[in-house]
Amino acid sequence: MKKFSVVFILAAIFVLVGCEKEEIDLSGSRLPIVYITTPAKIVSKEDWVKSCRISICNSGGNDAVYENVQIKGRGNSTWRYPKKPYAIKLDKKEEVLGMPKHKRWVLLANYLDHTCLRNDVSFEIARCMPGLAWTPHGEFVEVVMNGEPLGNYYLCEQIKVDQNRLNITGIGPTDIDDVSVTGGYVFELDINYDELFKFTTSYQGLPVQFKDPDENIAAAQMNYVQNYFNRIENMLYGGNSTGENLFDYIDMDSFIDWWLVHELTGNGEPNHPKSCYMYKDRNGKLCAGPVWDFDYATFKPSTPKSLIISSSLWYGALMKNAAFTERVKERWTMHKSSLEQIEGYIDMRATQIKESAEMNMNRWSNKKYDYVNEDTKLSFPKAVDRLKQGYRQRMEVLDKVIETL
């Protein structure tokens, strides 16, 4: 009998009995198994399917069952691929696989990523950067939905304002006095431009969307944020007639560290821009981050041996600022020893998911998208080696380029 036939039978049986038994043979996978049952098929990114059940098994001391769960599709381009990503809303704040309590989680499909590692490794790189206040955590899992094994997924924290996530002051629609209106906000800069509350900046035309909160934005809040962004652009591109200090408005270290993560991974998404997050706490500066979305065209040895993000967003102007470039050199020197340990982290995670990733390759063929990450025709070990080679090359490139800034 073929491996996935065995998986299917075991999965179908196990959905019925829950997590009472621990002996689960999912064709050799060592990962936790997430069993999902839904009363209807999930076909939309807009409409939540209610009354779902999630049972997490084979996870040591973190087995759990969650009732009254809501699930919907998520993603922009990723939703169009055969292997679907999902958003999860629990009935109440809960720990999941040892990660801090929250209601909102995501299942990243990593369909285009032959290694399944790119998002996780990128998040680990970001955790080497102290200028980034918070980076999502996640764990690799097997997903079985309504008896059908869907392969390897990355179950991770969604970007949300919360004491267990991006720990800034929350804001509601009545927070419009001079102090409260200043934060806290999370913004997504993305050309998909599909959120309800949004605007484009005056000089660069950047697509700024309110991500958290994402509804009930008061007019005073919209005006404050739009003026704040435009004030920054005036300092960068409009001559700064008021003589204000740019770095009284943006947090230099976060903008540098966020940029370094994207340069190290070879992630060109900010050039659109797509999936670029910024946030602003109450009475605080505008900060870059959290980082997100690294499965597309990253860690490639064929990436140009130059900067990837040299003119997009505000970086073209920032790279002409002497204080900024001097600080880039300082932070690169500060971070290098930690960043040199990332290849060891890649090896550790690759060992952990090897069997699962190879099963995933058999379940989901993505060879026609080889142009994206240039590794879909390779075995898992060779694809991992290629990922490490791409990272090593970016370290070498940045070492040379940063010195010349």
HUBEL-V305519 format. One record per residue. N is the residue number from 1. PHI is phi in radians with two decimals (* if undefined). D_CENTER is the distance of its C-alpha to the mean C-alpha in Angstrom with 2 decimals. Layout:
N & PHI & D_CENTER
N & PHI & D_CENTER
This chain:
1 & * & 37.74
2 & -1.16 & 34.45
3 & -0.96 & 31.53
4 & -1.28 & 29.43
5 & -1.17 & 32.59
6 & -1.08 & 32.91
7 & -1.02 & 29.31
8 & -1.07 & 29.90
9 & -1.12 & 33.10
10 & -1.05 & 31.77
11 & -1.10 & 28.73
12 & -1.09 & 31.06
13 & -1.15 & 33.40
14 & -1.23 & 30.83
15 & -1.05 & 29.36
16 & -1.30 & 32.88
17 & -1.69 & 33.51
18 & 1.32 & 30.22
19 & -1.84 & 29.51
20 & -1.25 & 33.12
21 & -1.84 & 33.31
22 & -1.80 & 31.25
23 & -1.40 & 32.62
24 & -2.01 & 29.99
25 & -1.81 & 30.32
26 & -1.75 & 27.34
27 & 0.89 & 28.75
28 & 1.59 & 28.03
29 & -1.14 & 24.36
30 & -1.70 & 23.82
31 & -1.53 & 20.68
32 & -1.00 & 20.70
33 & -1.97 & 21.60
34 & -1.84 & 20.22
35 & -1.64 & 23.07
36 & -2.09 & 22.49
37 & -2.10 & 25.51
38 & -2.26 & 25.52
39 & -1.33 & 28.68
40 & -2.58 & 27.62
41 & -1.21 & 25.45
42 & -1.56 & 22.00
43 & -2.18 & 22.41
44 & -2.35 & 20.73
45 & -1.56 & 17.53
46 & -1.72 & 19.82
47 & -1.82 & 22.06
48 & -1.29 & 21.29
49 & -1.59 & 23.36
50 & -1.63 & 25.02
51 & 1.06 & 26.87
52 & -1.53 & 24.55
53 & -2.29 & 24.78
54 & -2.16 & 22.37
55 & -2.16 & 23.97
56 & -1.86 & 22.21
57 & -2.24 & 24.67
58 & 1.09 & 25.30
59 & -2.12 & 23.05
60 & 1.15 & 25.79
61 & -1.47 & 26.16
62 & -1.92 & 23.08
63 & -1.04 & 24.59
64 & -2.82 & 24.42
65 & -2.20 & 25.29
66 & -2.14 & 23.79
67 & -1.81 & 26.06
68 & 0.95 & 25.87
69 & -1.52 & 22.20
70 & -1.95 & 20.87
71 & -2.40 & 18.58
72 & -2.54 & 17.68
73 & -1.26 & 15.83
74 & -2.64 & 12.59
75 & 1.64 & 10.96
76 & -1.78 & 13.06
77 & -1.14 & 14.32
78 & -1.13 & 12.78
79 & -1.20 & 15.10
80 & -1.43 & 18.03
81 & -1.46 & 17.87
82 & -1.05 & 20.07
83 & -1.54 & 17.53
84 & -1.61 & 15.85
85 & -1.56 & 12.56
86 & -2.38 & 13.43
87 & -1.83 & 12.96
88 & -2.18 & 15.18
89 & -2.19 & 17.39
90 & -1.32 & 19.71
91 & -1.18 & 23.23
92 & -2.66 & 22.77
93 & -1.10 & 20.55
94 & -2.47 & 20.44
95 & -1.24 & 19.23
96 & -2.32 & 17.40
97 & 0.89 & 17.93
98 & 1.44 & 18.82
99 & -1.42 & 15.74
100 & -0.98 & 16.99
101 & -1.06 & 18.32
102 & -2.96 & 16.65
103 & -1.55 & 17.25
104 & -1.84 & 13.87
105 & -2.44 & 11.66
106 & -2.34 & 9.86
107 & -1.93 & 11.02
108 & -1.49 & 8.98
109 & -1.41 & 12.00
110 & 0.91 & 11.13
111 & -1.05 & 14.46
112 & -1.44 & 14.73
113 & -1.69 & 13.80
114 & -1.07 & 17.20
115 & -1.49 & 16.21
116 & 1.16 & 13.29
117 & -1.71 & 12.16
118 & -1.06 & 10.03
119 & -1.13 & 6.45
120 & -1.08 & 8.47
121 & -1.15 & 10.65
122 & -1.11 & 8.45
123 & -1.12 & 7.33
124 & -1.17 & 11.10
125 & -1.03 & 12.08
126 & -1.08 & 10.49
127 & -1.23 & 12.53
128 & -1.40 & 15.49
129 & -1.88 & 15.31
130 & -1.15 & 17.25
131 & -1.29 & 16.82
132 & -1.71 & 13.29
133 & -1.14 & 14.24
134 & -2.70 & 11.39
135 & -2.28 & 8.20
136 & -1.02 & 6.83
137 & -1.80 & 9.25
138 & -2.76 & 9.77
139 & -2.36 & 12.82
140 & -1.37 & 14.06
141 & -2.49 & 16.54
142 & -1.62 & 19.11
143 & -2.02 & 19.18
144 & -2.16 & 22.59
145 & -1.99 & 22.96
146 & 0.90 & 26.53
147 & 1.49 & 27.95
148 & -1.79 & 26.01
149 & -1.26 & 23.91
150 & -1.82 & 20.65
151 & 1.70 & 19.58
152 & -1.39 & 16.65
153 & -2.25 & 13.45
154 & -1.98 & 10.52
155 & -1.56 & 11.13
156 & -2.44 & 8.63
157 & -1.26 & 8.76
158 & -1.48 & 8.02
159 & -1.23 & 8.06
160 & -2.55 & 11.86
161 & -1.36 & 14.87
162 & -3.00 & 16.63
163 & -1.12 & 18.55
164 & -1.67 & 16.37
165 & -2.29 & 13.06
166 & -1.34 & 13.17
167 & -1.54 & 16.92
168 & -2.16 & 18.57
169 & -1.17 & 21.51
170 & -1.30 & 21.05
171 & -2.44 & 22.96
172 & -2.11 & 25.03
173 & -1.13 & 27.14
174 & -1.63 & 30.20
175 & -1.47 & 28.74
176 & -2.21 & 30.50
177 & -1.26 & 32.81
178 & -1.03 & 32.57
179 & -1.55 & 30.47
180 & -1.08 & 28.30
181 & -1.16 & 27.27
182 & -1.38 & 25.51
183 & 2.91 & 22.44
184 & -1.83 & 20.02
185 & -2.21 & 17.69
186 & -2.12 & 14.05
187 & -2.07 & 13.92
188 & -2.06 & 11.86
189 & -1.72 & 13.64
190 & -2.73 & 13.63
191 & -1.22 & 16.76
192 & -1.14 & 16.34
193 & 0.84 & 17.68
194 & -1.98 & 17.92
195 & -1.48 & 17.74
196 & -1.26 & 21.16
197 & -1.89 & 21.41
198 & -2.88 & 20.76
199 & -2.81 & 22.74
200 & -1.95 & 22.98
201 & -1.30 & 24.01
202 & -1.28 & 27.64
203 & -1.74 & 27.62
204 & -1.66 & 24.50
205 & 1.13 & 23.83
206 & -1.23 & 20.13
207 & -1.45 & 18.67
208 & -1.75 & 17.67
209 & -2.14 & 16.66
210 & -1.32 & 16.93
211 & -1.85 & 13.89
212 & -2.67 & 15.28
213 & -1.22 & 18.12
214 & -2.04 & 17.95
215 & -2.62 & 21.63
216 & 0.95 & 25.03
217 & -1.40 & 24.41
218 & -1.26 & 27.88
219 & -1.03 & 29.55
220 & -1.13 & 29.99
221 & -1.24 & 26.27
222 & -1.04 & 25.52
223 & -1.09 & 28.36
224 & -1.08 & 27.30
225 & -1.15 & 23.74
226 & -1.08 & 25.04
227 & -1.12 & 27.80
228 & -1.13 & 25.53
229 & -1.09 & 23.37
230 & -1.18 & 26.61
231 & -1.13 & 28.28
232 & -1.08 & 25.73
233 & -1.15 & 26.25
234 & -1.10 & 29.97
235 & -1.19 & 29.85
236 & -1.47 & 27.96
237 & -2.25 & 29.82
238 & -1.86 & 32.67
239 & 1.65 & 34.92
240 & 0.85 & 34.05
241 & -1.12 & 37.51
242 & -1.47 & 36.96
243 & 1.24 & 36.39
244 & -1.31 & 33.43
245 & -1.55 & 31.18
246 & -0.92 & 27.74
247 & -1.46 & 26.24
248 & -1.44 & 27.64
249 & -1.99 & 25.04
250 & -2.13 & 21.88
251 & -1.49 & 20.67
252 & -1.04 & 21.39
253 & -1.12 & 19.72
254 & -1.17 & 16.25
255 & -1.17 & 16.63
256 & -1.24 & 17.84
257 & -1.16 & 15.30
258 & -1.08 & 12.32
259 & -1.11 & 14.52
260 & -1.09 & 15.32
261 & -1.05 & 11.88
262 & -1.23 & 11.76
263 & -1.18 & 15.42
264 & -1.16 & 15.28
265 & -1.57 & 12.90
266 & 1.22 & 14.82
267 & -1.53 & 12.01
268 & -1.59 & 14.14
269 & -0.98 & 11.90
270 & -1.09 & 13.17
271 & -1.27 & 16.60
272 & -1.38 & 16.46
273 & -1.54 & 14.51
274 & -2.43 & 11.48
275 & 0.90 & 8.09
276 & -1.84 & 9.58
277 & -1.88 & 9.72
278 & -2.40 & 12.90
279 & -2.53 & 14.82
280 & -2.49 & 18.48
281 & -1.39 & 20.28
282 & -1.08 & 23.88
283 & 1.06 & 26.19
284 & -1.92 & 23.39
285 & -1.45 & 22.22
286 & -1.30 & 19.31
287 & -2.02 & 16.42
288 & -1.47 & 13.48
289 & 1.96 & 9.98
290 & -1.22 & 7.79
291 & -1.35 & 5.61
292 & -2.87 & 2.60
293 & 1.35 & 4.23
294 & -2.28 & 6.80
295 & -1.56 & 9.11
296 & -1.88 & 11.63
297 & 0.98 & 14.47
298 & -2.15 & 13.22
299 & 0.97 & 15.41
300 & -1.76 & 18.47
301 & -1.05 & 21.88
302 & -1.46 & 23.05
303 & -1.03 & 20.80
304 & -0.92 & 23.36
305 & -1.48 & 24.68
306 & -2.69 & 23.95
307 & -1.20 & 21.33
308 & -1.55 & 18.59
309 & -2.05 & 17.97
310 & -1.87 & 21.53
311 & -2.44 & 22.25
312 & -1.34 & 19.31
313 & 0.87 & 18.34
314 & -1.91 & 20.86
315 & -1.27 & 20.75
316 & -1.05 & 23.97
317 & -1.31 & 25.88
318 & -1.10 & 24.22
319 & -1.25 & 25.19
320 & -1.70 & 28.76
321 & -1.65 & 28.77
322 & -1.07 & 30.58
323 & -1.13 & 29.22
324 & -1.19 & 25.62
325 & -1.16 & 26.30
326 & -1.15 & 28.36
327 & -1.23 & 25.60
328 & -1.00 & 23.21
329 & -1.08 & 25.87
330 & -1.11 & 26.20
331 & -1.29 & 22.56
332 & -1.06 & 22.32
333 & -1.09 & 25.39
334 & -1.13 & 24.03
335 & -1.56 & 20.82
336 & -0.98 & 22.37
337 & -1.10 & 23.77
338 & -1.21 & 20.51
339 & -1.18 & 18.71
340 & -1.26 & 21.65
341 & -1.56 & 20.87
342 & -1.12 & 17.60
343 & -1.07 & 19.71
344 & -1.12 & 21.16
345 & -1.12 & 17.84
346 & -1.03 & 17.14
347 & -1.05 & 20.64
348 & -1.09 & 20.24
349 & -1.18 & 17.21
350 & -1.10 & 18.95
351 & -1.09 & 22.08
352 & -1.12 & 20.49
353 & -1.86 & 19.11
354 & -0.87 & 21.77
355 & -1.11 & 23.85
356 & -1.11 & 21.08
357 & -1.13 & 19.48
358 & -1.22 & 23.01
359 & -1.09 & 23.72
360 & -1.08 & 20.59
361 & -1.07 & 21.96
362 & -1.24 & 25.23
363 & -1.34 & 23.83
364 & -2.22 & 21.73
365 & -1.49 & 23.25
366 & -2.21 & 21.10
367 & -1.09 & 23.69
368 & -1.24 & 24.30
369 & -1.79 & 20.87
370 & -1.06 & 21.78
371 & -1.11 & 21.64
372 & -1.25 & 17.83
373 & -2.00 & 17.26
374 & 1.05 & 21.01
375 & -2.51 & 21.09
376 & -1.25 & 21.60
377 & -1.72 & 25.32
378 & -1.75 & 24.97
379 & -1.17 & 25.30
380 & -1.02 & 22.42
381 & -1.03 & 23.98
382 & -1.25 & 24.56
383 & -1.15 & 21.07
384 & -1.14 & 19.80
385 & -1.06 & 22.55
386 & -1.17 & 21.53
387 & -1.05 & 17.93
388 & -1.13 & 19.61
389 & -1.08 & 22.06
390 & -1.09 & 19.53
391 & -1.16 & 17.99
392 & -1.04 & 21.58
393 & -1.14 & 22.60
394 & -1.16 & 19.96
395 & -1.03 & 21.14
396 & -1.17 & 24.66
397 & -1.09 & 24.00
398 & -1.12 & 22.48
399 & -1.01 & 25.34
400 & -1.40 & 27.80
401 & -1.21 & 26.30
402 & -1.08 & 25.47
403 & -1.06 & 29.05
404 & -1.64 & 30.40
405 & -1.14 & 28.55
